[in-house]
């Protein structure tokens, strides 16, 4: 029995070592020496890909949805979710927008590529429609 116990004590730490290394390797950082960089202008990307849900617009719902997500080691976006909710349709639209972003330049810590949590506020404001038109047959345009 003592020999078996000795073997178990020797083997058990070896069984858990790979899991420990894997867990450290996949740590998600809050702040790193070199934060991830989006390879485009974020406000421009958001405005170009922004979809205001008709249901929320009809209800007159406006405000900001804060989205948090992880920039993976390959620069892809994962685990996007709303941390400050406004309305389910706006939350979904904000998460979809962030999830569809192209790859980022990943973050670095101690010379290694790491996973980093990132937050973006997505502002939903109902656009104002200009009443006046130079030509009465021209439809009103949206003013930001």
N, C-alpha and C positions, 0 to 999 in steps of 0.2 A: 504494500500500500504506500509506503514512503517513497519508493521509486516512482510510482505512478504520480503521486502528488508533486514530486520534484519535476517530472517531465511536464506536467500540466502548467506549473508555474513558469517554466522556461518557454513553453510554446505559446501560452496565452498572450504575452506582450507582443510576440511576433505576429500574431493574428490581427491585433488591433493597430499595429504600426502603419500598414498601408492605408487604413481608413483615416488615421490621424494626418498623414501626409496629404491625402486627397482633400480632406476638409480644409487644411491650411492653404492648399493650392487654389481652392475655389472660394476663398474669402472675398467678400464684397466690401470694398473700402468706401468710406465717406469722403475722405480727403486724401489726395496722393501728391507726390512731388510734381508730377506732370499730369494735370487733369485731362480727361478726354476732350477732344476738339471736334466739333461738327465742321465738316468741310465746306459748308455753305453758311450764309447768314441765316441764323435761326428765325428772326422775325420775318424775313423774306420768304423762307421756306413755309412757315406757318401760314402767312397770308396767301401764298400761291396754292396751298393744298387744303386750305380751311373749308370745311363744309358746316354750315349752320343748319342744324336739324329744323325742318319746317314746323314740326310740332312745338318745339320750344320757341321758335320765332312767333308763331301764331299766338302763343300764350304770353308773349312779351318777356320771357325769361332772359335775363342778362347777368353777367358776372364772370368770375374767374374760377376755373377748375385747375387745381394743382395736380400735376401728374408726376409720379416718381417712377423711375425705371432703372435698369442696370445696363451699362455699356459693357458688353462682354469683351473677352480678350481679342476676339476677331473683329471688334468694332460694331457688332450687331446690337440691336436693342432687344431686351427681353424683360419680362416681368413688369410690364407697364400697367399701372393702375392709378385710379384717382385717389388722392389722399385728402383732398378738400373737395367734397361733392357739391354740386349745384342743382343738378336735375339728372335723372338717369340717361336721358337722350343726349344731353351735353357732355356728361361724363364719358359715355360711349364714344362720342365723336372725338373728344380730346384724346382718349386712349388710342383710338384707331389712327389718328393723325400721328401721334408719337411712335406707335408701333410700325408705321409705314415708312419711317425715316430711313434713308440710305445709311450705309455703314459710316461710323465715326472713326477718327483716329483714337485708338484706345489709350487709357491712362497708363502711367508708368510709376512704379515704386521700386527704389533701389535697383534701377536698371532692368526691371522685369515688367512685362506687360501684365496688368492686373484688371480685375473686374471692379467697376466703380458705380456707385449709386449716383443718380443725377436727378434733379428736379427741374421742371419747367412749368410756369404758369401759362395757361391758355385762356385768353380773355375773349369772352363772347359778348359782343355789343351789336345790337340790331342796327344795321346801316340806315342812315338818314337818306331819304329819297328827295332829290332836288325837284321842287315843284315847277320852277320855270324851265321852259325849253325854248330854244331859239326857233325851232321849227315845230309847229303843233303836231306834226305827224311823227316826230321823233319821240320814242319812248323816254320816260324819265330815267335819269341815270343815278346810280348809287354814289353817294359822297361819303368818303371815309373820314 
